[in-house]
Amino acid sequence: MTPEEKVGQLHQVANPDPHRDAAALAAAEFGTCIVASGEHAGNVRDAGTQAAAVNALQRAAVETSRLGVPLLVARDVIHGHRTVFPIPLGQAAGFDAQIVRDCARVAAREATADGIRWTFAPMLDVAQDPRWGRVAESWGEDAWLASHLGSAAVAGFQDGGRLAGPEAMAACAKHYVGYGLAQGGRDYAEVDVGPVTLHNRHLRPFRAAVDAGVATVMSAFHTLDGTPMTAHVPLLRDHLRGELGFTGPVVSDWDAVGELRQHGLATGTRDAAALALRAGVDIDMVTGAYHEHLTGLVRSGTVPAALVDEAAYRVLLLKLRLGLFEDPYTDPGRAAAVHLTPDHRALARRAAAGAVVLLRNDGVLPLTEPRRLHVTGALATASAELLGTWTLDGRAEDVVTIADAFRERYAGAVVTVDDGRFPDESLVRAREADVVVACVGEHPVRSGEANSVTSLEPPPGQVEQLTALARVSRRLVVVVLTGRPLALERLADVGEALVLVFHPGVEGGHGVVDVLTGDVPPSGRLPASLPWTTGQVPLHHDQRPTGRPLDPDGTVGRYRDHRDTPQYPFGHGLGYSPVSYEGVLLSAAELGPGETVRASARVTNTGSRPVLETVQLYVRAHLAAISRPVGELVGVRRVPLAPGESAEVVFELDRRTLSYRDAAGRERCEAGPFTVRIAPHAGGGVTTRLRVTDEAPGPT
Ligand code: BGC
């Protein structure tokens, strides 16, 4: 390959056109492209892609260029393609790796039918500040959950590693790394974090994704301790490539190479290109800095030719692994056969039901068929809004609204509907009904990229509207649909039940109604703590202890004006029957090197309705070289329990499960006492002590 042809593989353009860009295609000026609607495309729908259009591009690349290297076409396929699933935060509420994997598999099947073979997902940023709009795209606040679910998404997109199949797409672990710590929740803002927290919390999901075989990684926009991630040699070259052994291409975020100028590290795109390539960014997304300058930089000796060779090799190898050299084309008939099939819709319905979190229930749920039901609120009749952020290919007309799902389910009852635009009319209807379901919450433009908020309260006016409804309703169910964890203090006593649903996707209406009617037991759990009030954030379950722990029942707190705990803890979510926990029993009181201890608890459904209980395992190390969190999630089991049924839930613990990484980069698990807690959420459960020993106890 000529130097220009190699550099071409590292140049990613947006929305190329086979006619307009014919000369560039013939010259192999770019090797990959992104089909996107803008620089923060998450909330902007566009015309979409079609196999025929992608085939025309491929034909130009393959037939008119000297070497005929096919293109790799990318798009942000984040939580579904034509069949839109719950936003990642909603999928996370399922605590269910299998459903995450299945959703990613279907997204890949549908997107590849439109010629897309590379998605910029999953996002693996651990999001502990819900003011940040991109919390919607995350798996929530916990690093174990993000690792567990992020790896499942990778497996789904990449079809378990069978990348060459026509229905597999390359995944991209993003945004490497620490982006979730944007100061003040302001998108793109600087990040300051020490190595222990960076490694144990923020790098962990990336390590898991690399272990799961993720094909590509995206470097993030922000600066970390003053160095933009696009130019971060220690984290990109030394850690990602060196220690984690990642061999695939690293792509910059959108125009992030060019943004090195705004960060004040480069005066022009020439310097920016040199900095980014040296740091280990292989592909320049849309700046054009590599295209303009890399051959010159190599010629002048500023950048070693070997760096360009390695980067081009990585891109070509990925294209080879994807089977693009054998067949770069997509069967134009496939989309009609695979988009939005009944099977895909059924999966979306299950995923949506799994994303429903029952926060409070004073006995009104599950609903029994009413004589007269009133469904109200801005999201009662909403369609496109249920899709959430980053749904480039979802269509409003495909969405089942909550109102329609109720009409279908309660065909024999009177179902009245309004969208709450005229609250006085809603009040009249509410008074007439036996049950009122009010669907409020956030529009998707309030979450996603560049959409941060200073207040986690529901949007203006909604609490007043709900309070007025509560006064006149016999029974009121409040359903809050959102792209982020909200502070629901003012709804603590409003209505007889409070339900949280992260934007649930194309089958959102069915999913919500399935749970409210009890056709599906509620099983969603909070993937992030819900604070009482915005001023409490960041407030995540895995905090480190202070030197002056608070007495939970005491009268003194840290805040003079509020509590220290969240309104609802991480992992919380009710079923329609109570579940009791007994235990914890250990198979041995001590854990030596190379050993495994089984920890078990008995969980019993003490009510009269079936439940799907999400049993969580937390550990706490009481002695280590660093101060370790008050609770670390290390395992989850989802257990179906019929009324009265009880089950022994068993987890295995070994030193790996209990270990952490110290400031010098060593994996450690010191001898000492641990608390083992098996729990329905981060704020409760049953506990016991386990002692980790230096030596395995010998025969007595
Ligand atoms: C976002 C990325 C996204 C990229 C391409 C950027 O603005 O930060 O998450 O993959 O655009 O659309």
Boltz pocket constraint, residues with backbone or C-beta under 6 A from the ligand:
constraints:
  - pocket:
      binder: B
      contacts: [[A, 34], [A, 36], [A, 38], [A, 39], [A, 40], [A, 41], [A, 76], [A, 120], [A, 174], [A, 253], [A, 254], [A, 449]]
      max_distance: 6.0
